Structure formats: structure tokens, C-alpha cells
Amino acid sequence: MASGVILSVEGTSSTGVPRGRALPWPLVAVVLAAIGLAAVLVAPVGTSWLERPAVAAWRTVCLAIAVQALPFLLLGTALSGAINAFVPAALFSKMLPRRPALAVPVAGVAGAVLPGCECASVPVASSLIRRGVTPAAAFAFLLSAPAINPVVLTATAVAFPGNPAMVVARLLASLATAAVMGWLWLWLGKEKWLRAAVRHTGHQPGGSRWREFRLGFQHDFLHAGGFLVLGAMAAATFNVAVPRSVLDTFSGSVWLSVLFLATLAVVLAVCSEADAFVAASLTGFSPTARLAFMVVGPMVDLKLIALQAGTFGRAFAWRFSSATTVVAVAASALIGGALL
């Protein structure tokens, strides 16, 4: 384990961290970043450089992203702790097909039952892996849950009134991306890319389940919450730094507009329950490009990459997010070209 500094964890966490072991340096850096962000957000109004319009806009966007995602992160970490502490591991084996290749699409469809955003799906997927679910199926669930749940699809229908094809295209492209990524993990994925804490499985025999739930919730929320702050800061920086004229430059080309909106979805880090309204406002872009924005965003954005890095490890996050972006753009182009 990477060497830590002063911070430590009391007791033994649900991931098997012994009492008093120092936290890894990435978490310490995240905690310090969160403290710095809080200092900027609550700094006295009289501080002259904080009153500049660009800085004020950065503060507003950063705070909006963090506040928007926080309830779903709380939901996800609570579900993660509950699954790890209370749900028997045998239940997941019974629910999913034994063959991993079949378990992947079933898990992708099951993502419709979690009415949350991508912040909630990461800790839940981590808990599923710890409970013995094949990582490929857990990752299919991770990608599909924030994109095809009823809340997101309803928001898409409201944002694109009279255009049911957009809702169907989003559903199909998201499911296709989730399934393909699950199968790619079965084919090319390596367990060593996942940090050891995620590979740990099961409830500790003889321990208090409520204590395990509390420690698991505490560990997941503090870890994922810190990386959420970093992602929000990066997304806010892009929002402020990139001028509106850049958007107009790319809207004229069919292929460039798809790639540009896919990239924009990554850096804007809009919650999946609100991204349809952002996409609908981008009227200068083609329907396929706006579809790519809605398919890529819930699966790959700055805060999600940060959350994945904090939960599964950086070796996993960069490989998985890069491959997911390529597959999501391809699925959006194919399905959008056929339906829209």
C-alpha cells in the first residue's frame, strides 16, 4: 500500500484496512483539495480577486456540480454499505446467469432499477464486486444504471417533447455500450488492474453487520466524496476557461460535432438526470451529436473518472474510461444515424 502521512482510520474497515493504518497519499491530497475549495467558497466577500466575474462563475459552477451530485453519492454509498453488510453473497449468484457472458447484458438491463446518477453507481458496483459478482457484470451495471433508469429517460422525454426516437436511441445506445464494455472486460480485463480492497469479498463472519455498514459507508463516502470535489473543480475550470465561440466552430461539421459534444460531456460533468436539458439547449448541433452528449456523459466525465480512480484504482480508471468513450461514441453514431 502507498505510504500515508498523518491521517489514519480507526478500527477495521469493510475493506479490511487494519486499525491505525495510514490513509494512502491520494486521499490525503483530496482532503487537502477539499479544504482549499471550502476556503475559496466561504472566503470573505471583500477579498478583491474573488469578486471577479470569472472567479465568481467558477465558484458557482463548482458548487452546483458538487451539491447536485452529493445526494446521489450519499445514496450510492449507503446502498454500497448495505449490500456489503446485509445482503447474502449467494443472492447475486442466483439472480445472475452463471455464464459471465450472459450475466453482462442481464446486469446492464438491471441498471434500470437504480434511480440515481453516476455518483451512486460507482460505490454500488464496487460493493457488488466485493460480494462476488463478476466484475464484467458489475461494470455493465455501473455504466447502464445512470443512463437508462426511469428518472433519466423521463427527463429525456420532457427535454425532447414530441421526439420519442431520442429516448429510444438513448436507451439502446447506452445499453449497447454497457454490454460491449462488459464483454470487453471479460476478453481483455485483468484483475490486477483493480485495487485489492475492491477484490476483497464478503461479510466478515462473527462481526457486527451494523458496524460493518457504518465503517463501509464512512470509508466509501470519504474516499469517493474527495474525488468528487476534484472532478467538480476540473469541470468548473473548463466551463469558465472555454469561450462560447469555440462551441460555434465545431457545430458546422457532422463528425466534429459528435466528437466535440462527447468531449464536452466528459468535461462538463453534468448529472445524468439533468444532461438531457443541456443537450436540448445545444440547438446548433445535430441530433446524433446531442445523443452522443447524453450517452457519453453518464458513463465518462471528470468527476466519474475521479470517483473510479478513487474506488477501483487509477490503472483501471484510465483504461476503462478511454475504452468506454470510444465505444459510447461509436454506439451513438451508429444508433443515432439509424434512428434520428
C-alpha positions as CSV (number, residue, x, y, z in Angstrom):
1,M,0.0,0.0,0.0
2,A,1.2,3.5,-0.8
3,S,2.8,5.2,2.2
4,G,0.5,7.6,4.1
5,V,1.1,10.6,6.3
6,I,-0.8,11.6,9.4
7,L,-4.4,10.6,8.7
8,S,-5.5,7.1,9.9
9,V,-8.6,5.0,10.1
10,E,-9.9,3.7,13.4
11,G,-10.8,0.1,13.6
12,T,-11.0,-2.3,10.6
13,S,-13.0,-1.1,7.6
14,S,-15.2,-3.2,5.5
15,T,-12.4,-3.5,3.0
16,G,-10.1,-5.0,5.6
17,V,-7.9,-2.0,6.4
18,P,-6.3,-2.7,9.9
19,R,-6.7,-0.3,12.8
20,G,-4.4,2.7,12.6
21,R,-3.1,2.2,9.1
22,A,-2.3,5.5,7.4
23,L,-4.5,6.5,4.6
24,P,-3.0,6.5,1.1
25,W,-1.5,9.7,-0.1
26,P,-4.1,10.3,-2.9
27,L,-6.8,10.5,-0.3
28,V,-4.7,13.0,1.8
29,A,-4.3,15.1,-1.4
30,V,-8.0,15.0,-2.0
31,V,-8.8,16.1,1.6
32,L,-6.4,19.0,1.2
33,A,-8.0,19.9,-2.1
34,A,-11.5,19.9,-0.4
35,I,-10.2,22.1,2.3
36,G,-8.8,24.5,-0.3
37,L,-12.1,24.5,-2.2
38,A,-14.1,25.2,1.0
39,A,-11.8,28.1,1.8
40,V,-12.4,29.6,-1.6
41,L,-16.2,29.1,-1.4
42,V,-16.6,30.6,2.0
43,A,-13.9,33.3,1.8
44,P,-14.9,36.8,2.8
45,V,-16.7,38.7,0.1
46,G,-14.4,41.6,0.5
47,T,-11.5,39.7,-1.0
48,S,-10.9,41.6,-4.2
49,W,-9.8,38.8,-6.6
50,L,-12.7,36.6,-5.5
51,E,-15.1,39.2,-6.7
52,R,-14.0,39.0,-10.3
53,P,-16.7,37.6,-12.6
54,A,-14.7,34.6,-13.8
55,V,-13.8,33.5,-10.3
56,A,-17.4,34.0,-9.2
57,A,-18.6,31.9,-12.1
58,W,-16.1,29.2,-11.2
59,R,-17.3,29.1,-7.6
60,T,-20.9,28.9,-8.7
61,V,-20.4,26.0,-11.2
62,C,-18.1,24.1,-8.9
63,L,-20.5,24.3,-6.0
64,A,-23.5,23.5,-8.3
65,I,-21.9,20.3,-9.5
66,A,-20.9,19.2,-6.1
67,V,-24.3,19.9,-4.5
68,Q,-26.1,18.3,-7.4
69,A,-24.1,15.1,-7.1
70,L,-23.9,14.9,-3.3
71,P,-27.4,13.4,-2.6
72,F,-26.8,10.6,-5.1
73,L,-23.3,9.9,-3.8
74,L,-24.9,9.6,-0.3
75,L,-27.5,7.2,-1.8
76,G,-24.8,5.2,-3.6
77,T,-22.5,4.8,-0.6
78,A,-25.4,3.9,1.7
79,L,-26.6,1.2,-0.8
80,S,-23.0,0.0,-1.1
81,G,-22.6,-0.4,2.7
82,A,-26.0,-2.1,3.0
83,I,-25.2,-4.5,0.2
84,N,-21.8,-5.4,1.7
85,A,-23.1,-5.8,5.2
86,F,-26.6,-7.2,4.9
87,V,-27.2,-8.9,1.6
88,P,-26.1,-12.6,1.3
89,A,-23.5,-13.2,-1.3
90,A,-25.4,-16.2,-2.6
91,L,-28.3,-13.9,-3.7
92,F,-26.3,-12.3,-6.5
93,S,-25.3,-15.7,-7.8
94,K,-28.9,-16.7,-8.0
95,M,-30.0,-13.5,-9.7
96,L,-27.4,-13.5,-12.5
97,P,-26.8,-16.2,-15.1
98,R,-23.8,-18.4,-14.2
99,R,-22.1,-17.8,-17.6
100,P,-20.4,-14.3,-17.3
101,A,-21.1,-13.6,-21.0
102,L,-24.9,-13.8,-20.2
103,A,-24.6,-12.1,-16.9
104,V,-23.3,-8.9,-18.6
105,P,-26.4,-8.0,-20.5
106,V,-28.7,-9.0,-17.6
107,A,-26.8,-6.7,-15.3
108,G,-27.0,-4.0,-17.9
109,V,-30.7,-4.2,-18.0
110,A,-30.9,-4.4,-14.2
111,G,-29.3,-0.9,-14.1
112,A,-32.8,0.5,-14.8
113,V,-33.8,-0.2,-11.1
114,L,-31.4,2.3,-9.6
115,P,-32.9,5.8,-9.9
116,G,-29.7,7.7,-9.4
117,C,-26.8,9.2,-11.3
118,E,-23.3,8.0,-11.9
119,C,-22.1,9.1,-8.5
120,A,-24.4,6.5,-7.0
121,S,-23.5,3.7,-9.4
122,V,-19.7,3.6,-8.6
123,P,-19.9,2.6,-5.0
124,V,-22.7,0.1,-5.7
125,A,-20.7,-1.6,-8.4
126,S,-17.7,-1.8,-6.1
127,S,-19.9,-3.4,-3.4
128,L,-21.2,-5.9,-6.0
129,I,-17.7,-7.0,-6.9
130,R,-16.9,-7.4,-3.2
131,R,-19.9,-9.6,-2.9
132,G,-18.7,-12.0,-5.6
133,V,-20.4,-10.6,-8.7
134,T,-18.1,-10.9,-11.8
135,P,-16.5,-7.5,-12.5
136,A,-17.7,-7.6,-16.1
137,A,-21.4,-7.7,-14.9
138,A,-20.8,-5.1,-12.2
139,F,-19.2,-2.7,-14.8
140,A,-22.1,-3.2,-17.1
141,F,-24.4,-2.2,-14.3
142,L,-22.2,0.8,-13.4
143,L,-22.5,2.1,-17.0
144,S,-26.2,1.5,-17.6
145,A,-27.7,2.5,-14.2
146,P,-27.2,6.3,-14.6
147,A,-28.2,6.2,-18.2
148,I,-31.4,4.1,-18.5
149,N,-33.2,4.4,-15.2
150,P,-36.8,5.7,-15.4
151,V,-35.9,9.2,-14.0
152,V,-33.3,9.8,-16.7
153,L,-35.5,8.5,-19.5
154,T,-38.4,10.6,-18.3
155,A,-36.2,13.7,-18.2
156,T,-35.1,13.0,-21.7
157,A,-38.7,12.7,-22.9
158,V,-39.5,16.1,-21.3
159,A,-36.4,17.8,-22.7
160,F,-37.2,16.5,-26.2
161,P,-41.0,16.8,-26.5
162,G,-42.6,15.1,-29.4
163,N,-39.3,13.2,-30.2
164,P,-39.7,9.7,-28.7
165,A,-36.9,8.5,-31.1
166,M,-34.4,10.4,-29.0
167,V,-35.5,8.5,-25.8
168,V,-35.3,5.1,-27.6
169,A,-31.9,6.0,-29.2
170,R,-30.5,6.9,-25.7
171,L,-31.8,3.7,-24.2
172,L,-30.4,1.5,-27.0
173,A,-27.0,3.2,-27.3
174,S,-26.5,3.2,-23.5
175,L,-27.4,-0.5,-23.2
176,A,-25.2,-1.4,-26.1
177,T,-22.2,0.5,-24.7
178,A,-22.7,-1.1,-21.2
179,A,-22.9,-4.7,-22.7
180,V,-19.9,-4.2,-25.1
181,M,-17.8,-2.8,-22.2
182,G,-18.7,-5.8,-20.0
183,W,-17.8,-8.2,-22.7
184,L,-14.5,-6.3,-23.4
185,W,-13.6,-6.7,-19.7
186,L,-14.3,-10.5,-20.0
187,W,-12.0,-10.6,-23.0
188,L,-9.2,-8.2,-22.1
189,G,-9.7,-7.1,-18.4
190,K,-7.2,-8.1,-15.8
191,E,-7.9,-8.4,-12.1
192,K,-4.6,-6.8,-11.1
193,W,-6.0,-3.5,-12.5
194,L,-8.4,-3.4,-9.6
195,R,-7.1,-2.4,-6.2
196,A,-7.0,-5.1,-3.6
197,A,-9.8,-3.5,-1.5
198,V,-12.2,-4.0,-4.3
199,R,-11.2,-7.6,-4.9
200,H,-12.0,-8.4,-1.2
201,T,-15.3,-10.1,-1.0
202,G,-17.9,-10.9,1.6
203,H,-19.2,-10.1,5.1
204,Q,-16.7,-10.8,7.9
205,P,-18.0,-13.8,9.9
206,G,-18.8,-13.0,13.5
207,G,-18.7,-9.2,13.1
208,S,-21.4,-6.7,13.7
209,R,-23.3,-6.1,10.5
210,W,-24.3,-2.6,11.6
211,R,-20.7,-1.7,12.5
212,E,-19.6,-3.1,9.1
213,F,-22.2,-1.0,7.4
214,R,-21.1,2.2,9.3
215,L,-17.4,1.6,8.6
216,G,-18.1,0.7,4.9
217,F,-20.3,3.8,4.4
218,Q,-17.7,6.0,6.1
219,H,-14.8,4.7,4.0
220,D,-16.6,4.8,0.7
221,F,-18.2,8.3,1.2
222,L,-15.0,10.0,2.4
223,H,-13.0,8.4,-0.4
224,A,-15.4,9.0,-3.2
225,G,-16.5,12.4,-1.9
226,G,-13.0,13.7,-2.1
227,F,-12.5,12.7,-5.7
228,L,-15.9,14.1,-6.5
229,V,-14.6,17.5,-5.3
230,L,-11.6,17.2,-7.6
231,G,-13.8,16.4,-10.5
232,A,-16.1,19.3,-9.8
233,M,-13.2,21.7,-9.7
234,A,-11.9,20.5,-13.0
235,A,-15.3,20.7,-14.7
236,A,-15.8,24.2,-13.4
237,T,-12.4,25.3,-14.7
238,F,-13.4,24.1,-18.2
239,N,-16.7,25.9,-18.0
240,V,-15.1,29.2,-17.3
241,A,-12.0,28.9,-19.5
242,V,-13.6,27.8,-22.8
243,P,-15.3,30.7,-24.7
244,R,-18.7,30.2,-26.3
245,S,-17.2,30.9,-29.8
246,V,-15.4,27.5,-29.6
247,L,-18.8,25.8,-29.5
248,D,-19.9,27.5,-32.7
249,T,-16.7,26.5,-34.5
250,F,-17.5,22.8,-34.2
251,S,-21.2,22.8,-34.7
252,G,-20.9,23.0,-38.5
253,S,-19.3,19.6,-39.0
254,V,-21.2,16.4,-38.6
255,W,-18.3,14.3,-37.3
256,L,-16.5,17.0,-35.4
257,S,-19.8,18.0,-33.7
258,V,-20.2,14.4,-32.4
259,L,-16.6,14.2,-31.1
260,F,-16.8,17.7,-29.6
261,L,-20.1,17.1,-27.7
262,A,-18.7,13.8,-26.5
263,T,-15.7,15.6,-25.2
264,L,-17.9,18.4,-23.8
265,A,-19.9,15.8,-21.9
266,V,-16.7,14.5,-20.3
267,V,-15.5,17.9,-19.0
268,L,-18.9,19.4,-18.1
269,A,-19.7,16.6,-15.7
270,V,-23.5,17.3,-15.7
271,C,-25.6,14.9,-13.6
272,S,-27.3,12.3,-15.8
273,E,-30.7,13.4,-14.6
274,A,-30.1,17.0,-15.9
275,D,-27.9,16.4,-19.0
276,A,-30.9,16.0,-21.4
277,F,-31.9,19.6,-20.8
278,V,-28.3,20.7,-21.5
279,A,-28.3,18.7,-24.7
280,A,-31.7,20.1,-25.8
281,S,-30.3,23.6,-25.4
282,L,-27.5,22.9,-27.9
283,T,-29.7,23.5,-30.9
284,G,-26.9,24.3,-33.2
285,F,-25.7,20.7,-33.1
286,S,-27.1,17.6,-34.9
287,P,-29.4,15.1,-33.1
288,T,-26.7,12.5,-33.3
289,A,-24.2,14.8,-31.7
290,R,-26.6,15.6,-28.9
291,L,-27.3,11.9,-28.4
292,A,-23.5,11.3,-28.0
293,F,-23.5,14.0,-25.3
294,M,-26.2,12.1,-23.4
295,V,-24.7,8.7,-23.8
296,V,-21.1,9.6,-23.0
297,G,-21.8,11.9,-20.1
298,P,-23.3,9.4,-17.6
299,M,-20.5,6.9,-18.4
300,V,-17.4,9.1,-18.6
301,D,-16.9,12.5,-17.1
302,L,-14.3,14.2,-15.0
303,K,-15.9,13.5,-11.6
304,L,-16.8,9.9,-12.6
305,I,-13.1,9.3,-13.7
306,A,-12.0,10.7,-10.3
307,L,-14.6,8.5,-8.5
308,Q,-13.5,5.4,-10.4
309,A,-9.8,6.2,-9.7
310,G,-10.6,6.5,-6.0
311,T,-12.7,3.4,-5.9
312,F,-11.1,0.9,-8.3
313,G,-7.7,2.4,-8.8
314,R,-6.0,4.6,-11.4
315,A,-4.8,1.7,-13.5
316,F,-8.5,0.7,-14.0
317,A,-9.9,4.2,-14.4
318,W,-7.9,5.4,-17.3
319,R,-8.1,2.2,-19.3
320,F,-11.8,1.8,-18.7
321,S,-12.8,5.4,-19.3
322,S,-10.9,5.6,-22.5
323,A,-12.4,2.4,-23.9
324,T,-15.9,3.4,-22.8
325,T,-15.6,6.8,-24.6
326,V,-14.7,5.1,-27.8
327,V,-17.5,2.5,-27.6
328,A,-20.1,5.1,-26.5
329,V,-19.3,7.4,-29.4
330,A,-19.4,4.6,-31.9
331,A,-22.8,3.3,-30.4
332,S,-24.2,6.9,-30.6
333,A,-23.1,7.4,-34.2
334,L,-24.5,4.1,-35.4
335,I,-27.8,4.2,-33.5
336,G,-28.3,7.9,-33.9
337,G,-27.6,7.7,-37.6
338,A,-30.2,4.9,-37.9
339,L,-33.0,6.4,-35.7
340,L,-32.6,10.2,-35.7
